[in-house]
Amino acid sequence: MWTERLQELGIELPAVAAPVAAYVPAVQAGNQVWTSGQLPFVDGALPATGKVGAEVSAEDAYGYARQSALNAIAAVDALVGIDNVARVKVVGYVASDPAFTGQPAVINGASELMQEVFGEAGAHARSAVGVAVLPMDSPVEVELVVELKS
């Protein structure tokens, strides 16, 4: 179902990003999957570093949030298969210049991807949090909590 939707959208899931510390990309707990925070890796590298509102534009950060979310979907798929997804929750972190207040618009990159891929199941609760710095000086990080079909 969702695998077919990805194909319709022309979206190919990336390989699961290798952990950069002592954790795994995703774990299952009962009928939920929790992903680790996913950075916007493309082919094993960050496309940009720095603070949103300073070195990184909000528009570019939107795309990085989308890529981070795609990486999180890949982690879910590798663990349980995305066709088992019933509902999602998104948590997004934005490494922000102190004057930047557009975190919600940046994390819309992740949110809109969830809705494109999962339709009504992708309508979700979320947090969009501004932080001083993220691992590897990434501009964004996204994690998912996914409810599985029974």
Secondary structure as GFF3:
##gff-version 3
##sequence-region A 1 150
A	DSSP	alpha_helix	2	9	.	.	.	ID=ss1
A	DSSP	beta_strand	26	29	.	.	.	ID=ss2
A	DSSP	beta_strand	32	35	.	.	.	ID=ss3
A	DSSP	alpha_helix	58	80	.	.	.	ID=ss4
A	DSSP	three_ten_helix	82	84	.	.	.	ID=ss5
A	DSSP	beta_strand	85	95	.	.	.	ID=ss6
A	DSSP	alpha_helix	103	118	.	.	.	ID=ss7
A	DSSP	three_ten_helix	119	122	.	.	.	ID=ss8
A	DSSP	beta_strand	126	131	.	.	.	ID=ss9
A	DSSP	three_ten_helix	135	137	.	.	.	ID=ss10
A	DSSP	beta_strand	140	148	.	.	.	ID=ss11
###
